Amino acid sequence: MLKKVALLALAVTFTACKKEKEEEKNAETAEREVSKPIEITEFGFNLNDYIVRRDTIKSGDSFGEILAKNNLDYGKVYQIAEAAKDTYDIVRGLRVGKPYTLLFSKDSTQTPQCFIYQPNKVDYVVINFADSIQTYKDKKPVTVVEREASGVITSSLSEAIMNQELDYQVAYELSNIYAWTVDFFRLRRGDRFKIIFEEKYIDDTIYAGIGNIKAAYFEHNKKPFYSFKFQTDSVNKVSDYYDEKANTLRRAFLKAPLEYSRISSRYNPRRFHPVQKRWKAHLGTDYAAPHGTPIKATANGTVTISGYTSGNGNYVKIRHNSTYETQYLHMSKRAARVGQYVKQGEVIGYVGSTGLATGPHVCYRFWKNGKQVDPYKQDLPSAEPIEKELKEGYLTYIRPLKSRLDDIIFEEDQEEFVTSAE
């Protein structure tokens, strides 16, 4: 009996010792795990392995000076810049205000080993010169979130966008989508819009701008305009916007040669000239815009004149076909040459005040059959509709998007609904 008790006591003691040793071992492991630094990964590097310095490009900064100030000789800098040029011209590609990151070795020399430049929130350029020189471009992981919004215009499209706390880029994109069908220089109080669009986020938290506008509804002068983005060429990734009946929103001519701006003077057969101080026909439409604003060709065509006169200043004239011609006056600089074929939307010059002009603007003139006319009173032809073999697939694709657009409630309608319910 005594022998059994002794054996039992010995077993209990052994078990207790074993448990105590296991607990000590687990405690040691936990302590090591706690002391182990959390791995911080960015741009494909474990930043714990480097000394990290971040900054932004300042006025007067250059790639060479940045690296030279961080103990890299100019000969090595030149070698790095030349090797990187085929992938990214880092010498000419730096822009003031853009962030960069330098990775240094953790030894006593603290030698710079890698330069990372971010031209925008998503894209980055890595120039790794720790051993051999390697340059490549990459993107940060981006999460795309779909969002719905609506707005009512009281004074301008940009104000309506800001009132809904939307990215201003939304106004820019909407003006592009409807550039051929809605006159954004004549919007009226009460015009309104609905959109289904994408927002991009880095690491699920950092806003990185808008993505595609998948579908939109714009009501102008009580007339509805639907638009849906649809890919017509999967090989070349070609997409365009079409309405609810598969008709293109494009026209043979853009409504205006500038992005969203304002009309300072319209086509007028009898106008008092602000420079010559006399009554004189104004056979163009003046668009006031900041100096240097890009001027775009309103349709495909061939440049017939690119020159200067004392009245027109720097100007460009384009023949589009046997019927239509357009002219763009008072440019600060011309960007198209005689004989050049330009496409709709291509930049042909920049806003200035050369010639007889009181301020920066472009005078847009429009010819039909050799006679200057008001482009806003012309029934301009549409571009080609969607191809027949794609139409059925398109109509199927937009059906749920149109239902979603129709279900979005405008704020004013929502307020009326709440008031009536009360």
Disulfide bonds with the S-S distance in Angstrom:
none
